[in-house]
Amino acid sequence: MGLAEVVERGIGGMAISGTLGTIVSNPGAIKFVLPSIVSGGLNSAFAGGNFLGGAVGGLSYTANIAGNNITSTDGISSAYKYIISPGYNDIENSQNNWGDYLPLTKEIYAQYILGRGRGQLTPNDQIYLGYLFENQFIEWGSKNIHNGFAKNSIKFNNTIPDGVEAYSLTKEVILSPFRVIPALNFYEMKCSFNNIGCGTAQVKKEITGLRRTNVSLGVPDEPYVGNMYIVTPYNVGLTKGLKNFAEQNNIDLIQYKSVYQIRGSSMYMNFILDGRPISTASSNIPVPVYRSGN
């Protein structure tokens, strides 16, 4: 698909105009990044005969001990042991409030996939979990975020966010009804035990990179020049320092948090915006959580 066809079809269902060559540091790269964004080039993320194509093991039973849900697993190998999660079915957090979902922490995620928790994970385990978590959100985003969302590998102002959402906005101009401006939102997935703050240089770099990219495209620099989405396990927060840094760059910092449910013998993951009740996840399409015997 050439640039002319991209302009004709629009981004995310909305027409755009003007050249987008400044969207990346290499002007020629636009012809490669936009087709994948617009056409939703996510089909191969979980397709084919890769490790994600295997069967998902089941969960044999769940019990409650001292207020914690203890779930045994019948994983591919004896390495799979138990998932221990807080019991949220008390009076204050009834199913009516939580819906069918529970908070998905990295501890629960690691136990389900590897049968090991915090303090037992090797550096390779951490990399593997981060890779899976990122691709789970990419798959989820392909089902729940509009067609302008895609996995990203393109450098924007010396930074490479995990995901990019292309859209367009209109701006009134003199002697013309409006002009259409292309713009981007960035997504970064962090499968972390700890809160995300200014010490995470990658996130700070993406915030400034997003501002520079959209300003170069003609996006007004106020009140917000773009949205930066941080995707984390449920119990991970964003520090006040990071929020202030984003505010100083006129970037709206938004967080997605992971939640899960058990369907039969399988775990399914969903994502909710921070500050919204978990029950709102029922309006989204969940994705299965894959695990392997490594």
Order of alpha helices (4+ residues) and beta strands (2+ residues): alpha-alpha-beta-beta-beta-alpha-beta-alpha-alpha-beta-beta-beta-alpha-beta-alpha-beta-beta-beta
